[in-house]
Amino acid sequence: MMCITCAVPVCNRCILSTHNGHVFESLEAKLKRSKDRLSKYIEKLDEKSELINDQLMMHSCTQHFIAGERQCSKEKIIEARDAITASVNAKSEKLIKQLETRMDKSKNEVSTIERKLNSALDKIEEAKKKA
């Protein structure tokens, strides 16, 4: 037997003496109630465990998704960088060619001016010799 008043197991002699007038129940009934209560706790723990496992699964899926997105973004950034680099290189080459063309034209113009000046100087020298 179980003394409900004192929450202790008792023998038949104690029921009649120390625990006289207290409320009792059989150990089997107390055991069944305890088992039922523990079963409910276990059931709740199982439910919580399932929820936690579901959340962990979702978290794992989210991590994989983010990792995939990050890799995709990284690849897009690399592609954009490569495209920009190629564009800058192409424009640089075009500008260099334009500068080289302008320099060649300027050199030709300077050479033409030098020839004309030399020709004019030669004419002045001839005119001085004749005079």
Phi and psi in degrees as GROMACS dihedral restraints (atoms count N, CA, C in turn):
[ dihedral_restraints ]
;  ai    aj    ak    al  type     phi  dphi    fc
    3     4     5     6     1  -127.2    20    10
    4     5     6     7     1   127.5    20    10
    6     7     8     9     1   -82.7    20    10
    7     8     9    10     1   110.5    20    10
    9    10    11    12     1   -68.6    20    10
   10    11    12    13     1   -36.9    20    10
   12    13    14    15     1   -60.0    20    10
   13    14    15    16     1   -44.7    20    10
   15    16    17    18     1   -99.8    20    10
   16    17    18    19     1    -9.3    20    10
   18    19    20    21     1    58.6    20    10
   19    20    21    22     1    46.3    20    10
   21    22    23    24     1  -139.8    20    10
   22    23    24    25     1   151.2    20    10
   24    25    26    27     1   -73.3    20    10
   25    26    27    28     1   145.1    20    10
   27    28    29    30     1  -136.0    20    10
   28    29    30    31     1   154.6    20    10
   30    31    32    33     1   -94.7    20    10
   31    32    33    34     1   172.9    20    10
   33    34    35    36     1   -62.2    20    10
   34    35    36    37     1   -34.3    20    10
   36    37    38    39     1   -67.4    20    10
   37    38    39    40     1   -41.6    20    10
   39    40    41    42     1   -68.5    20    10
   40    41    42    43     1   -29.3    20    10
   42    43    44    45     1   -60.2    20    10
   43    44    45    46     1   -37.3    20    10
   45    46    47    48     1   -86.5    20    10
   46    47    48    49     1   -16.5    20    10
   48    49    50    51     1  -112.7    20    10
   49    50    51    52     1   -88.2    20    10
   51    52    53    54     1   -60.2    20    10
   52    53    54    55     1   -34.1    20    10
   54    55    56    57     1  -109.0    20    10
   55    56    57    58     1    22.5    20    10
   57    58    59    60     1   -60.1    20    10
   58    59    60    61     1   128.4    20    10
   60    61    62    63     1    88.3    20    10
   61    62    63    64     1    -1.4    20    10
   63    64    65    66     1   -82.3    20    10
   64    65    66    67     1   169.5    20    10
   66    67    68    69     1   -93.1    20    10
   67    68    69    70     1   136.1    20    10
   69    70    71    72     1  -127.6    20    10
   70    71    72    73     1   159.4    20    10
   72    73    74    75     1  -148.2    20    10
   73    74    75    76     1   162.4    20    10
   75    76    77    78     1   -73.0    20    10
   76    77    78    79     1   154.6    20    10
   78    79    80    81     1   -62.9    20    10
   79    80    81    82     1   -35.3    20    10
   81    82    83    84     1   -62.2    20    10
   82    83    84    85     1   -42.0    20    10
   84    85    86    87     1   -67.0    20    10
   85    86    87    88     1   -42.8    20    10
   87    88    89    90     1   -62.8    20    10
   88    89    90    91     1   -43.1    20    10
   90    91    92    93     1   -62.1    20    10
   91    92    93    94     1   -43.3    20    10
   93    94    95    96     1   -63.1    20    10
   94    95    96    97     1   -43.8    20    10
   96    97    98    99     1   -63.1    20    10
   97    98    99   100     1   -41.9    20    10
   99   100   101   102     1   -64.4    20    10
  100   101   102   103     1   -42.6    20    10
  102   103   104   105     1   -62.5    20    10
  103   104   105   106     1   -43.2    20    10
  105   106   107   108     1   -60.7    20    10
  106   107   108   109     1   -45.2    20    10
  108   109   110   111     1   -63.1    20    10
  109   110   111   112     1   -44.0    20    10
  111   112   113   114     1   -64.6    20    10
  112   113   114   115     1   -37.9    20    10
  114   115   116   117     1   -61.9    20    10
  115   116   117   118     1   -41.4    20    10
  117   118   119   120     1   -64.1    20    10
  118   119   120   121     1   -42.4    20    10
  120   121   122   123     1   -62.2    20    10
  121   122   123   124     1   -43.5    20    10
  123   124   125   126     1   -62.6    20    10
  124   125   126   127     1   -41.4    20    10
  126   127   128   129     1   -60.8    20    10
  127   128   129   130     1   -44.8    20    10
  129   130   131   132     1   -64.1    20    10
  130   131   132   133     1   -41.3    20    10
  132   133   134   135     1   -63.5    20    10
  133   134   135   136     1   -39.9    20    10
  135   136   137   138     1   -61.9    20    10
  136   137   138   139     1   -42.8    20    10
  138   139   140   141     1   -62.0    20    10
  139   140   141   142     1   -45.2    20    10
  141   142   143   144     1   -64.4    20    10
  142   143   144   145     1   -39.1    20    10
  144   145   146   147     1   -62.0    20    10
  145   146   147   148     1   -42.4    20    10
  147   148   149   150     1   -62.3    20    10
  148   149   150   151     1   -43.2    20    10
  150   151   152   153     1   -61.5    20    10
  151   152   153   154     1   -43.8    20    10
  153   154   155   156     1   -63.9    20    10
  154   155   156   157     1   -43.3    20    10
  156   157   158   159     1   -62.0    20    10
  157   158   159   160     1   -40.7    20    10
  159   160   161   162     1   -62.4    20    10
  160   161   162   163     1   -43.2    20    10
  162   163   164   165     1   -65.6    20    10
  163   164   165   166     1   -39.1    20    10
  165   166   167   168     1   -63.8    20    10
  166   167   168   169     1   -39.8    20    10
  168   169   170   171     1   -64.0    20    10
  169   170   171   172     1   -44.6    20    10
  171   172   173   174     1   -62.6    20    10
  172   173   174   175     1   -41.1    20    10
  174   175   176   177     1   -61.9    20    10
  175   176   177   178     1   -43.8    20    10
  177   178   179   180     1   -62.3    20    10
  178   179   180   181     1   -44.2    20    10
  180   181   182   183     1   -62.1    20    10
  181   182   183   184     1   -41.3    20    10
  183   184   185   186     1   -63.0    20    10
  184   185   186   187     1   -42.1    20    10
  186   187   188   189     1   -61.2    20    10
  187   188   189   190     1   -43.7    20    10
  189   190   191   192     1   -63.7    20    10
  190   191   192   193     1   -41.0    20    10
  192   193   194   195     1   -62.2    20    10
  193   194   195   196     1   -47.2    20    10
  195   196   197   198     1   -63.0    20    10
  196   197   198   199     1   -42.2    20    10
  198   199   200   201     1   -61.6    20    10
  199   200   201   202     1   -42.0    20    10
  201   202   203   204     1   -64.0    20    10
  202   203   204   205     1   -43.0    20    10
  204   205   206   207     1   -63.8    20    10
  205   206   207   208     1   -41.7    20    10
  207   208   209   210     1   -62.6    20    10
  208   209   210   211     1   -43.2    20    10
  210   211   212   213     1   -64.0    20    10
  211   212   213   214     1   -42.8    20    10
  213   214   215   216     1   -62.0    20    10
  214   215   216   217     1   -44.7    20    10
  216   217   218   219     1   -63.5    20    10
  217   218   219   220     1   -41.0    20    10
  219   220   221   222     1   -61.3    20    10
  220   221   222   223     1   -43.9    20    10
  222   223   224   225     1   -64.6    20    10
  223   224   225   226     1   -40.7    20    10
  225   226   227   228     1   -64.1    20    10
  226   227   228   229     1   -39.9    20    10
  228   229   230   231     1   -63.4    20    10
  229   230   231   232     1   -43.3    20    10
  231   232   233   234     1   -63.0    20    10
  232   233   234   235     1   -42.8    20    10
  234   235   236   237     1   -62.1    20    10
  235   236   237   238     1   -43.8    20    10
  237   238   239   240     1   -64.2    20    10
  238   239   240   241     1   -43.4    20    10
  240   241   242   243     1   -59.6    20    10
  241   242   243   244     1   -44.5    20    10
  243   244   245   246     1   -64.1    20    10
  244   245   246   247     1   -40.2    20    10
  246   247   248   249     1   -65.4    20    10
  247   248   249   250     1   -43.1    20    10
  249   250   251   252     1   -64.3    20    10
  250   251   252   253     1   -43.6    20    10
  252   253   254   255     1   -60.7    20    10
  253   254   255   256     1   -44.2    20    10
  255   256   257   258     1   -63.4    20    10
  256   257   258   259     1   -41.8    20    10
  258   259   260   261     1   -63.8    20    10
  259   260   261   262     1   -44.9    20    10
  261   262   263   264     1   -63.2    20    10
  262   263   264   265     1   -42.6    20    10
  264   265   266   267     1   -62.4    20    10
  265   266   267   268     1   -43.3    20    10
  267   268   269   270     1   -63.9    20    10
  268   269   270   271     1   -44.2    20    10
  270   271   272   273     1   -66.5    20    10
  271   272   273   274     1   -38.1    20    10
  273   274   275   276     1   -61.7    20    10
  274   275   276   277     1   -45.9    20    10
  276   277   278   279     1   -60.6    20    10
  277   278   279   280     1   -42.0    20    10
  279   280   281   282     1   -63.1    20    10
  280   281   282   283     1   -44.9    20    10
  282   283   284   285     1   -63.7    20    10
  283   284   285   286     1   -40.6    20    10
  285   286   287   288     1   -61.6    20    10
  286   287   288   289     1   -43.1    20    10
  288   289   290   291     1   -63.5    20    10
  289   290   291   292     1   -41.6    20    10
  291   292   293   294     1   -62.6    20    10
  292   293   294   295     1   -42.3    20    10
  294   295   296   297     1   -64.4    20    10
  295   296   297   298     1   -42.5    20    10
  297   298   299   300     1   -62.2    20    10
  298   299   300   301     1   -41.0    20    10
  300   301   302   303     1   -63.2    20    10
  301   302   303   304     1   -45.3    20    10
  303   304   305   306     1   -64.3    20    10
  304   305   306   307     1   -39.3    20    10
  306   307   308   309     1   -64.2    20    10
  307   308   309   310     1   -43.7    20    10
  309   310   311   312     1   -61.5    20    10
  310   311   312   313     1   -42.2    20    10
  312   313   314   315     1   -63.3    20    10
  313   314   315   316     1   -43.7    20    10
  315   316   317   318     1   -63.6    20    10
  316   317   318   319     1   -41.6    20    10
  318   319   320   321     1   -61.1    20    10
  319   320   321   322     1   -42.3    20    10
  321   322   323   324     1   -63.5    20    10
  322   323   324   325     1   -42.1    20    10
  324   325   326   327     1   -63.3    20    10
  325   326   327   328     1   -42.8    20    10
  327   328   329   330     1   -62.9    20    10
  328   329   330   331     1   -43.2    20    10
  330   331   332   333     1   -61.4    20    10
  331   332   333   334     1   -42.3    20    10
  333   334   335   336     1   -62.8    20    10
  334   335   336   337     1   -45.0    20    10
  336   337   338   339     1   -62.6    20    10
  337   338   339   340     1   -43.2    20    10
  339   340   341   342     1   -60.0    20    10
  340   341   342   343     1   -43.0    20    10
  342   343   344   345     1   -62.0    20    10
  343   344   345   346     1   -44.5    20    10
  345   346   347   348     1   -63.9    20    10
  346   347   348   349     1   -42.9    20    10
  348   349   350   351     1   -63.3    20    10
  349   350   351   352     1   -43.9    20    10
  351   352   353   354     1   -62.1    20    10
  352   353   354   355     1   -40.8    20    10
  354   355   356   357     1   -63.6    20    10
  355   356   357   358     1   -42.9    20    10
  357   358   359   360     1   -65.1    20    10
  358   359   360   361     1   -41.6    20    10
  360   361   362   363     1   -63.3    20    10
  361   362   363   364     1   -40.7    20    10
  363   364   365   366     1   -61.1    20    10
  364   365   366   367     1   -41.9    20    10
  366   367   368   369     1   -66.0    20    10
  367   368   369   370     1   -38.9    20    10
  369   370   371   372     1   -65.9    20    10
  370   371   372   373     1   -41.9    20    10
  372   373   374   375     1   -62.8    20    10
  373   374   375   376     1   -42.3    20    10
  375   376   377   378     1   -63.7    20    10
  376   377   378   379     1   -41.3    20    10
  378   379   380   381     1   -64.8    20    10
  379   380   381   382     1   -36.4    20    10
  381   382   383   384     1   -67.9    20    10
  382   383   384   385     1   -39.9    20    10
  384   385   386   387     1   -67.0    20    10
  385   386   387   388     1   -35.9    20    10
  387   388   389   390     1   -75.9    20    10
  388   389   390   391     1   -24.8    20    10
